[in-house]
Amino acid sequence: MKKWIFALFSLVICSQALAVDTATMTDEQYDQWAQGVWNKLDRQTGTITLPNGVATLEVPDNFYYLSPKDAETVLVDVWGNPPSQTLGQGMLFPAGTTPFDDDSWGVTIDYEQDGYVSDSDAADIDYDDLLGSMKKDVADESAQREKNGYGAVALVGWAEKPYYDAVSHKLYWAKEMNFDHSDTNTLNFNIRVLGRKGVLVLNFIAGMDQKAEIDRNLDTVLAMANFDEGARYQDFNPEFDKVAAYGIGGLIAGTVLTKTGFFAAALLLAKKFGVFLLAGLAWLGKKMFGKKNATSE
């Protein structure tokens, strides 16, 4: 699992670990810094070939794509994540918003090349039973987090039960999470696009109160991400291609990732609640950029 996504998991408890110390800036200094960051972000639409070289995004005008480098700037400098060692595959944002808006949300993009994931178990999974197992795993992870001096985390339940589209080979589900006994729950809406040699990973990061908005944008995001010819799910060749050690159930539960020590990263992505503690940030996005000209160059 890519470490920049793991960094995102640490957001709530590590918001002070900014590469840029915005907390000590005056409003004027922050305005200037934020405007400079925004001006440097290369907001792209149209056909985007992802760095993995096997998948393409078709980004419509009502979204924009940020490269891995720009996504790192947002995640680390703007949203307050610890620096990472890898840059993933970039991020998506809805047009008319900036990462500085207090109600902003984004979609992280990654690629896991663990092999061809068989979907033969998709119709047989008891998702209620799976949820119970996942809650236990998260409770165990939470106990370890607290032991290490971090805040608690709980899997509240499904915000959207898993659904697998056997025609497009796309899987999605949503979890309602609670971080550190917060009054506000976090929405993790997960999309997995199955390919010949791995899985394209898209994760919405939002608040639970934004669920309706995410639902309205789900089909658009689902339609954006597709593997290129030769790397598609139907291009699998059993004589040559590796088969992943897990199926659809493992993708949802993150079972395989527990073996690599990144179980928490797969399940527990936090929205940037902690970053709102910084001076001026809750209103700066609207003040500086506004909904009308947020996507202007």
C-alpha positions in Angstrom: 0.0 0.0 0.0 1.4 3.4 -1.0 2.7 5.4 2.0 1.1 8.6 0.8 -2.3 7.1 1.5 -1.1 5.8 4.8 0.0 9.4 5.6 -3.6 10.5 4.9 -4.8 8.1 7.6 -2.6 9.9 10.1 -4.2 13.3 9.2 -6.5 13.7 12.3 -3.7 13.1 14.8 -0.8 14.6 12.8 -2.3 17.8 11.5 0.4 19.8 13.2 3.1 18.0 11.2 2.9 20.4 8.2 5.8 20.8 5.8 4.8 24.4 5.6 4.1 26.0 9.0 0.8 27.8 8.2 -0.2 27.9 11.8 2.2 30.8 12.5 1.3 32.8 9.5 -0.8 36.0 9.6 -3.9 36.1 7.6 -2.2 38.2 5.0 0.8 35.8 4.8 -1.5 32.9 4.5 -3.5 34.6 1.7 -0.3 35.1 -0.2 0.9 31.6 0.4 -2.4 30.0 -0.5 -2.8 32.0 -3.7 0.7 31.0 -4.7 0.0 27.3 -4.1 -3.3 27.5 -6.0 -1.7 29.3 -9.0 1.0 26.6 -9.3 -1.5 23.6 -9.3 -1.8 22.3 -12.8 -5.5 21.5 -13.0 -6.0 19.1 -15.9 -9.1 17.8 -17.7 -9.5 15.5 -20.7 -7.6 12.3 -21.3 -5.0 11.7 -18.5 -2.6 8.8 -18.8 -1.8 7.8 -15.3 1.8 7.2 -14.2 1.2 3.5 -13.9 1.1 3.3 -17.7 -1.8 0.9 -17.8 -4.8 3.1 -17.0 -6.4 6.2 -18.4 -8.7 8.8 -16.9 -11.2 10.7 -19.0 -11.8 13.8 -16.8 -14.8 15.9 -17.7 -15.0 19.6 -17.3 -16.9 19.3 -14.0 -13.8 17.8 -12.4 -10.1 18.4 -12.5 -7.1 16.1 -12.0 -3.9 16.9 -10.1 -0.7 15.1 -10.9 1.1 13.0 -8.2 3.4 16.0 -7.4 0.5 18.4 -7.1 -1.5 15.9 -5.1 1.4 15.6 -2.7 1.4 19.4 -2.3 -2.3 19.3 -1.4 -2.0 16.4 1.0 1.1 17.6 2.8 1.2 21.4 2.6 -2.5 22.2 2.4 -4.3 19.4 4.2 -1.6 18.8 6.9 -0.4 15.3 6.2 3.1 14.1 7.1 5.4 14.0 4.0 5.4 10.8 2.1 7.9 8.8 0.1 5.7 8.0 -2.9 3.3 10.1 -4.9 0.5 7.6 -5.9 -1.4 8.3 -9.1 -2.8 11.8 -8.3 -6.1 13.2 -7.1 -9.5 14.3 -8.5 -11.4 17.3 -7.3 -14.8 18.7 -8.4 -14.6 21.8 -10.5 -15.6 25.0 -8.8 -13.9 24.0 -5.6 -10.4 24.4 -4.2 -8.5 22.2 -1.7 -8.7 25.2 0.6 -12.6 25.2 0.9 -13.9 24.0 4.2 -16.4 21.7 2.4 -13.9 20.4 -0.1 -13.6 16.7 -0.9 -11.3 14.8 -3.1 -10.6 11.4 -4.6 -7.2 9.8 -4.1 -5.9 7.5 -6.9 -3.5 4.6 -6.5 -2.7 1.4 -8.3 -2.0 -2.0 -6.6 -0.2 -4.5 -8.8 -0.9 -7.7 -6.8 -2.2 -9.7 -9.8 -5.5 -10.6 -11.3 -8.3 -10.5 -8.7 -10.8 -13.3 -9.2 -14.4 -12.1 -8.9 -15.8 -15.7 -8.5 -16.7 -15.0 -4.9 -18.6 -11.8 -5.5 -22.1 -13.3 -5.4 -21.4 -15.4 -2.4 -20.2 -12.8 0.1 -22.3 -12.2 3.2 -21.6 -8.5 3.7 -23.2 -8.3 7.1 -20.9 -11.0 8.3 -18.0 -9.4 6.6 -18.8 -6.1 8.3 -18.7 -7.8 11.7 -15.3 -9.2 11.0 -14.1 -5.8 9.8 -15.4 -4.0 12.9 -13.4 -6.4 15.0 -10.3 -5.8 13.0 -10.7 -2.1 13.3 -11.2 -2.4 17.0 -8.0 -4.3 17.3 -6.2 -1.7 15.2 -7.7 1.1 17.3 -6.4 -0.5 20.5 -2.9 -0.7 19.0 -3.2 2.9 17.8 -4.1 4.1 21.3 -1.3 2.1 22.8 1.1 3.9 20.5 -0.3 7.3 21.6 -2.7 7.9 18.7 -6.5 8.6 18.7 -9.1 5.9 18.6 -10.9 4.9 15.5 -14.1 2.9 15.0 -15.9 1.4 12.0 -19.5 2.6 12.5 -21.0 0.6 9.7 -21.7 0.5 6.0 -22.5 3.9 4.5 -23.1 1.9 1.3 -23.1 -1.8 1.1 -20.6 -3.3 -1.4 -21.7 -3.6 -5.0 -19.8 -5.3 -7.8 -20.6 -4.6 -11.4 -19.6 -7.8 -13.2 -19.9 -6.1 -16.6 -17.5 -3.2 -15.9 -15.5 -5.1 -13.3 -15.8 -2.2 -10.9 -16.5 -2.6 -7.2 -17.6 0.1 -4.8 -18.6 0.4 -1.1 -18.6 3.0 1.6 -17.8 3.0 5.2 -18.8 5.3 8.0 -15.9 5.9 10.3 -15.3 7.8 13.5 -11.9 9.1 14.5 -10.9 9.9 18.0 -14.5 10.0 19.3 -15.3 13.0 17.1 -18.9 14.3 16.9 -18.5 14.2 13.1 -18.1 11.0 11.3 -16.0 10.4 8.2 -17.1 8.9 4.9 -14.7 6.6 3.1 -16.2 5.8 -0.3 -14.1 3.2 -2.0 -13.9 2.3 -5.7 -11.9 -0.6 -7.1 -11.4 -1.1 -10.9 -10.2 -4.6 -11.6 -7.5 -5.0 -14.2 -5.4 -7.7 -15.7 -2.4 -7.4 -13.3 -3.8 -5.3 -10.5 -6.5 -2.9 -9.2 -7.0 0.8 -9.7 -7.8 2.3 -6.3 -10.0 5.4 -5.9 -11.0 6.6 -2.5 -13.4 9.5 -1.8 -12.4 11.5 1.3 -15.4 13.4 2.7 -17.6 14.0 5.7 -20.7 11.9 6.3 -22.8 15.0 5.7 -21.5 15.0 2.1 -22.8 11.5 1.3 -25.6 12.8 -1.0 -23.1 14.9 -2.9 -20.7 11.9 -3.3 -23.7 9.8 -4.5 -24.5 12.4 -7.2 -20.9 12.2 -8.4 -20.3 8.5 -8.1 -21.3 7.5 -11.7 -19.1 10.3 -13.1 -16.1 9.1 -11.2 -16.8 5.5 -12.0 -17.0 6.3 -15.7 -13.6 8.2 -15.6 -11.3 5.3 -14.7 -10.6 2.5 -17.1 -7.6 0.3 -17.9 -6.1 0.6 -21.3 -6.5 -2.2 -23.9 -4.1 -5.0 -23.0 -4.3 -4.2 -19.3 -8.1 -4.7 -18.9 -9.7 -7.4 -16.8 -10.8 -9.3 -19.8 -7.2 -9.4 -21.2 -6.1 -11.7 -18.4 -4.1 -14.7 -19.7 -4.0 -17.6 -17.1 -0.9 -19.0 -18.8 1.2 -15.9 -18.1 -0.5 -13.6 -15.6 -0.2 -13.8 -11.8 -3.4 -14.3 -9.8 -3.8 -12.3 -6.6 -4.0 -14.2 -3.3 -7.4 -12.7 -2.5 -10.8 -12.1 -4.1 -13.5 -9.5 -3.9 -14.0 -10.1 -0.2 -10.3 -9.6 0.5 -10.4 -6.3 -1.5 -13.2 -5.0 0.7 -11.8 -6.2 4.0 -8.2 -5.4 3.3 -7.2 -8.8 4.5 -4.2 -9.1 2.2 -2.9 -5.7 3.4 -2.8 -6.8 7.0 0.1 -9.1 6.0 2.1 -6.1 4.8 1.4 -4.0 7.8 -0.8 -1.4 6.1 -4.3 -2.6 7.1 -5.1 0.8 8.6 -4.2 2.6 5.4 -6.6 0.5 3.4 -9.6 1.0 5.6 -9.2 4.2 7.5 -8.9 7.4 5.5 -9.7 10.6 7.4 -11.0 13.9 6.1 -9.0 17.0 7.0 -10.9 17.9 10.2 -7.7 18.8 12.1 -6.6 21.3 9.4 -9.5 23.6 10.2 -7.8 24.6 13.4 -5.3 26.6 11.4 -5.9 30.3 11.3 -8.2 31.4 8.5 -8.4 28.1 6.7 -12.1 27.5 7.2 -13.0 30.6 5.3 -10.0 31.3 3.1 -11.0 29.1 0.2 -14.3 30.9 -0.2 -12.7 34.3 0.4 -9.8 33.9 -2.0 -11.2 31.8 -4.8 -14.9 31.5 -4.5 -17.1 29.0 -6.3 -17.3 31.1 -9.5 -13.6 31.4 -10.3 -12.1 28.5 -8.4 -11.1 26.8 -11.7 -9.8 29.9 -13.5 -6.2 29.7 -14.5 
